[in-house]
């Protein structure tokens, strides 16, 4: 299986670059593991690494998305848009012979990724709508958002369950039909756990999706989700995951967590942009952290980047690699692991 996955990734890269493809794959009971992985399941603390980034926490606590989208527009946030082709492609292939499909969006905030998935809106459309047309009054904004979404065709047979620590964000997203279900909970705190009803909601999900949230949450949250995830799913590829992980954060603990739950985890040779740096101080701190991790990034770049990672059961990982690499649209690069 490992060789077939490597072959599937390599065939998308030109000539000699294919020989440099780095894959991170973990399997329960063994398999190829990432160099430097500690191989333990002690929850990871990403808080020190997070100090290198600017904080936008306040933007997630408002009753409507206006403040969040205004701040994201100011830094040219593009992660949701960049990740939508991967999410859409995985949803399409998983929907084969499945009457319906349910996506679990970890770090959903106000449900913008769901809006992009289920309609042909672009992220700029959402920014323009909330900047120019949507009221900042909660009840009016909910109704106006519903009307806005109904103006475009909607992808049938796909539901999105959102998970986020922000109660106001998921409350709005579900009320405005941006989400079809939601969980507002902080699983990073000691003793944090899902309720029985929340576990049942997660069990019915077919795909775990996360656009740049790893780092804000750790393997503590991911592990709690995977304990229930996909038990009652209907997707044709079984339970699968599509994620972008900022290059600031070591993905090995997340890979280990997927591996301990019976998944193969693949770190694709694909890079997507998250946003521009907030200011020169953030740029310098991020570059310093990347250098400490041994991750190359152009010191002249104005952008923060993330790597695309996927996970599936061993018998479906090669097909998921195929699908996501086809969606990459040339955003491949080759690098070596230390």
Buried (B, 14 or more C-beta within 10 A) or exposed (E): BBEEBBEBBBEBBEEEBBEBBBBBBBBEEEBBBBEEBEEEBEBBEBEEBBEBBBEBEEBBEBBBBBBBBEBBBEBEBBBBBBBBBBBBBBBBBBBEEBEEBBBBBBBBBBBBBBBBBBBEBBBEBBBBBBEEEBBEEBEEBBBBBEEBBEEEEEBEEBBBBBBBBBBBBBBBBBBBBBBBBBBBBEBBEEEEEBEEEBBEBBBBBBBBBBBBBBBBBBBBBBBBBBBBBBEEBBBBBBBBBBBBBBBBBBBBBBBBBBBBBBBBBBBBBBBBBBBBBBEEEBBEBBBEBBEEBEBEBEEEBEBBBBBBBBBBBBEBBBBBBBBBBEBBEEBBEBEEEE
